[in-house]
């Protein structure tokens, strides 16, 4: 009876052994499949799970003005992280920790507690904290109240002058990527190249003792030096703000350019936005508009409009400033001369149409070409436009840069809107000759008008002068570029004389500055909104050059939708442009050249400017105030009254009238 039992046991052993062999074979096949076929996939997953890749942010390059004054720099910012596994290892209290962190960071305590309790890997608790907040958290860490917490330092963009030149400089995202202005157009140079630290870690994010660590150093961004002059920019900002406040306008805008090089010295729109807080309006009126918005989509659209650089990205009808273009073309083609006379009867007949002069109720009568420009008489320019003819007129518009973008190194530039040269009608050419029926960007207009003022050279406008590394090595230099010749030196000289006559005797009289030759042209044009002229809404523009015999600065000053019954550039734009030019000419140390009459008026003044050089700023201010004079300290950002005065304007012993502004230049 024992034999069958042994036989059964033997069979069971054989079967069990066979099953084991089968299982072993299956496992071997599976293991082989995993190792040979799926091996790379599983290896990559293991490496991914055991590897922590921590980016090292490159420090963004700084932005400077032409004199190396900081316009955009980096400020320290801090990020708070938590390792939940370490909190548990050290018996931390998530609720108490969340309460502390919420109090310091302003976050939500319940959300922070959930992050600690419901995660296992590294979790971000708060970012973009300032130094005070970081120090408070570190103080709690030293007391052992925040186990598993770490504070990492990085940088954020900081703009020392706030809303200064906002549409030109632009701003960045929270991750320090440029989204507007120079910050966007030169983002590749400014941003640098990020580095990283690669470590082997466990599932909780703790570094493995046997793991490896690789460090890839970040390459910091390059520094951008602008053509902008911080002092000139401040003068423009101030003039625009005054125009905005005094005229009740929707906004005021301006561009100042070196006409010989195409370098922008200033560019601004008021109201702008604070670059350090770009989503918050800077005026009470704008804040009311923003508060009335109901949806997030409306707010996003509002921000985009606020950040948009109208001077580059939008077009407008230039109005009578465009009459300078028509005049220059006619002179260059020999179709008129400065001595030719025209007779204004209040209108001009064009086939069945009657085109009125703006002063149709009191015609200008007989006038020379220069007087026609001074009076901004429409019939004069209709006559010239028809003499030139459509094809020749468009040839010059091409040469002057109106048929293409200027190529300025700012984002979002748009193009001119104008009639088609092959289908334009005589009436359309007539109205275009005095600045209606054509829509140009302000940067195109000032570039073209500068070319007929600088001897006839169309310069490519630009805002960046150089790009340098941290060691001061020049990586890129933006040389001034002549695009093409537009008019002859003779025509340019005649145009400068005509523009000066506009200020001396015409609609630009309020731009007169004693001792300086200023030329210019006013322009008032109806606004086009949704394809139609908007009743009562206008742009008031003034283009100016100074000194007019050898221009060192060109200015385009625009007031958008001034309030009130009268909307003339001569009163809405010219006075504020004059204030800017007077301050800027003095700052640029362009010596005044007084006529005998101007000198007599100055000498008849009751005050003699005292010698301020060698005194402290505080002492100089007292001397000036005791004389009943005003003062401006240069640079305007200086507040230290103990600094020595190294120069002044007007100079020592100059006779001036009471209330004259004296400029104090500090060491």
Residue, then its C-alpha position, 0 to 999 in steps of 0.5 A: x500500500x505504501x508504493x502507490x502513495x510514494x508514486x502519487x507524491x512523486x507525481x505531485x513533485x514532478x507536476x509542481x516542478x514542471x509548474x515552477x519551471x513554466x513559471x520560471x520560464x514565463x518570468x524569464x521571458x518577461x524579464x528578458x522582454x523588459x530588459x531587452x525590449x522595454x529596458x530603455x523605457x523603464x530606465x528612462x522612467x527610473x532616471x526621470x523619477x530619481x532626477x531633480x532638475x532645478x533651473x538656474x535663472x539667468x540674470x536679465x541684462x539692465x537697460x540704461x539711457x545714453x548716459x548710463x543711467x539705470x532705467x531697468x534693473x534687477x531687484x532680489x525676489x524670493x520663492x518659498x518651497x516646502x518638502x512635505x516628506x521632511x515636514x513629516x520626518x521632523x514632526x512638523x505641524x502643517x496647520x501651524x506652519x500654514x498659519x505662519x506662512x499665510x501671515x507673512x506671504x498674504x496667502x491662503x492658510x487652508x491652501x498652504x496646509x493642503x499643499x503640505x499634507x497632500x503632496x509628497x514632492x517639492x511644492x511651491x508655496x509663494x513667489x516674488x516675495x520681498x527681502x523683508x518677507x524672506x527675512x521673517x520666514x528665515x527667522x521662523x526657520x531658525x526657531x524650528x517652527x518651519x521644518x521642511x521649508x526653504x527660501x530661494x533667492x532670484x530676481x525680478x525686474x525693477x524700474x527706478x523711474x516707475x512710469x517713465x518712458x513706459x511704452x518705449x522701455x516696456x515691461x516683463x512677465x513675472x518670469x522676466x520675459x519681455x512683453x512690450x517695448x525694448x524689453x520685448x524687441x531685445x528680449x533675446x539679448x536681455x534674457x541670457x541663457x538659463x542654467x540648471x542643477x541636476x541631482x539624484x533624489x528619492x521619491x520625497x525629493x531628498x538627494x541620494x547619498x550615492x547620487x550624482x550632481x551636475x551644475x550648468x552655469x547660467x549665462x546672464x543677459x547683455x546690457x542694452x544702452x538706449x539713445x534716450x536721454x533720461x533728462x530729455x525724457x523727463x522734460x517730455x513727460x512733464x510737458x505732456x502731463x501739463x498738456x493733458x491736465x490743462x487741455x482736458x485731453x484724452x492723452x498727449x504724446x510726443x517723440x524727440x529725435x536727433x534729425x541728423x542720426x535718427x536717434x530717439x532722445x525721448x518718446x512718451x505717452x501720457x497717461x502711461x503706466x507704472x512699469x513696476x505695476x503695469x496693470x494699475x492705471x496711473x490717473x484718477x480718470x483712467x482708474x474710474x474707467x478701469x473700475x467700470x469694466x465688468x469682465x476679465x476680457x474687458x480688463x485684458x483689452x484695457x491693459x493691451x490698449x494701455x500698453x500699446x505704443x500709439x506712436x509706432x503701432x497706430x496711424x492718424x491723419x497728420x493734418x497741416x503738418x503734412x503741408x511741409x511734405x507737399x511744399x518740399x516736393x513742389x520746391x524740389x521739383x521746381x514747381x514753385x519758389x519761395x517768392x511765388x504768390x498765391x491768392x486765397x479767396x476762401x476756397x478753391x474750385x476743383x471741377x464740381x467740388x469746392x474745397x474750403x480754406x479753414x479761414x474761409x470766412x476771412x480769406x488770406x488774400x494774396x500771400x507768398x509761399x512762406x506766408x501760405x505755410x504760415x497761414x496754413x492756407x489749404x488752397x495753396x497746397x491744393x494748387x501745389x498738389x495738383x501741379x505735382x500730380x499723383x504719380x510724382x507725389x507718390x514717388x516722393x511719398x515712397x522716398x520719404x518712407x511713407x510706403x513702408x515701415x521705418x524699421x524702428x527697433x520697437x515691436x508692433x510697427x504698422x504701415x501707412x494707410x493711403x489711396x492707391x496711386x493708380x486709382x487716386x482721384x484729383x479730389x483725393x490728391x487735393x485733400x491729401x496735399x494738406x494732410x487729410x485722406x492719408x493716415x501715417x504713424x507718428x514715427x513715420x511723420x517725424x522721420x520724414x519731416x526730419x529728412x527735409x530738415x537735416x539736408x535731405x537724408x532719410x535716417x532710420x530711427x532707432x532707440x538702442x545705441x549699444x549692447x554690452x556685456x557686464x565687463x563693458x565690452x561692446x557686443x553690438x553697436x547700432x550705427x546711424x543709417x542713411x536710408x536714402x536721399x529725399x531732397x536737395x540741401x537747397x530745398x532743405x535750407x528753404x524748408x528750414x527758413x519757411x518753418x522758422x517763419x511759421x514760428x516767427x510770424x505764423x501759427x507757431x508763434x507761441x513756440x518763440x524762444x528768445x535767443x533760439x531759432x525755432x522752426x515748426x508747423x502746426x496741424x489740426x485734423x479730425x479723428x477717424x473712428x470706426x471709419x468715419x470722422x468723429x464730430x468734435x474729436x481732433x488731433x492737435x499736432x506740432x512739429x518743431x526743429x531747433x535751432x532751425x538753421x542747424x537742427x539738433x533736435x526735432x519734436x513731434x508733439x500730439x494732443x489727442x481729443x482736447x476738450x473745449x470749444x476751440x481745438x487749434x494746435x496753436x493753443x493746444x500743443x504749441x505752448x507745451x512743445x515750447x516749454x519742452x524745447x526751452x528746457x531741452x536746449x538749455x540742457x543740451x548746452x546750446x548757447x543762445x544767440x540773441x538778436x539786438x532787440x532780444x538783447x535790449x529786452x534782456x538788458x532792460x531787465x531789473x535783475x542780474x544773475x548772481x554767481x552760483x558756482x562753488x556754492x552748495x545747492x542749498x546756498x544757491x537756491x537761497x540766492x536765487x529765491x531772494x532775487x525772485x527767480x525760479x530754479x531747476x536743479x540738474x539732474x532733476x533726480x538729485x536731492x542732495x543740497x550739499x552738492x557743489x554747483x559746477x555750472x549755471x544758466x543763465x550765466x553770471x551777470x546776465x540781466x533777466x526779468x523777475x520769475x526767470x528760471x535759473x538752471x543749477x548744474x551739480x557735480 
